[in-house]
């Protein structure tokens, strides 16, 4: 009897481990937070983020913007990106000469959530 119970517990533990850290894109119970980091530490010019609006202090943003989510879910761009801007593997690549003198709205799908994101230059 003890061996049977031990085997059953082992099987149940194995089934539980199948779902450890399991985050699927279709799970409605998952809410993921978004964090943006810059690949170029010298370009750390983002001064404020509020309601998915990212402000920075120049008209040039010489860096890639890395989308990190917690918990980790798939992020995809659902908007048409501006010329020369790409979004691949959670990295938004912006050319060094891209002019942010006006604000740009982009939409991303984070798991199952659509998030409108605004990048805006402010001159201090």
N, C-alpha and C positions, 0 to 999 in steps of 0.2 A: 504493500500500500504506500509506504514512504517513497519507494522508487517511482511509482506511478505519479504521485503528487509532484515529485521533483521534476520529472520529465514534463508534466503539464506546466509547471511554473517556468521551466526553461523555454518551452514553446511560446508561452504568453509573453515572456520577456523579449524574445526575438521579434514577436509581432509589434510590441511597443517600440523597439529600437528602429523598426522600419519607418516610423513617423517622427523620430527625433529630428529637429531642425528642418522639418518638411514645410516649405512654404510654396504653395502652388499659386499660379497666376489667377486661377478661377475661384479661389477661396474667398467668400465675401466677408469672412470674419477677420481678415488680415488688414490692418491699417499700417502702412509703412510711412516712416518719416523720411524726408529728403534732406540731404546735406550736400552742398556743393563745395568742392575744394579746387584750388588752382594748381596746375602742374608746375608752374613757374613760381617759386617762392618770392622772387623779386617783383612779381606782378600782383602781390597781395594788396589790391586796391579796393576790394569790395568792403564798403564801410557799414552796410546795414542790409538786413534782410527782414522783410515784413510782408506777410501774406504772399509769399513767393515772388516778391519784387526784390531784385538784386541791384543795388546801387553801387557804383564805383566812381572813382574820382578823376577819371581821364576819359578822353574819347577813344583811346586805344586800349585794348585788353590783350596784351601779348602773352597769351597762355591758352592751354586747353582747360576746359571746365569739366571736372570729373563728378558725375552724379553718383552719390553713394546713398543707399537706402538701408534702413534698419526697421524691421528685418529685411534681408536681401531679397529683392524681387526684381523682375525684369522691367527695365525702363525703355520705352520706345518713343520716338518722336512721331506725333500725329499731325504736325503742321508742315507746310512746305517751308523748308529752310532757305534762308537767303543764299545768294550766290557765294560759293567757296566755303560755306559753313557746312560741316558734316557732323553726324551723330552716329558713332559706331561703338558698340560694346560699352555703353554708358559714358562715353567721352564725347563732349561737344567741342569740336576743333574749330577755332576761329583764327583766321589768318592775322598776322601781326599788323597788316596795313588796313584791316577792316575798321571803318569809321562808325563809332557809336554816338555820333553827335545827336542822334534822335533815339528814342526808346524803341525797343523791338519786343513784340509779344510772340512767344512760342508756346506750343501746347505739347505736353508729354503725357504718355500713359505710364503710370507707375503701378504695376500690378494691374488691378482692375479700375484704378482711380485715374480720372483725367485731371491734370493739373495745368492751369494756365500760368505761365512763367513770364515775367517781364524783366528785361535787362535794360537798365537806364543809366546813362552817364550823368553825373552831377559835377559841376565845377565849383570847387570850394574857394 
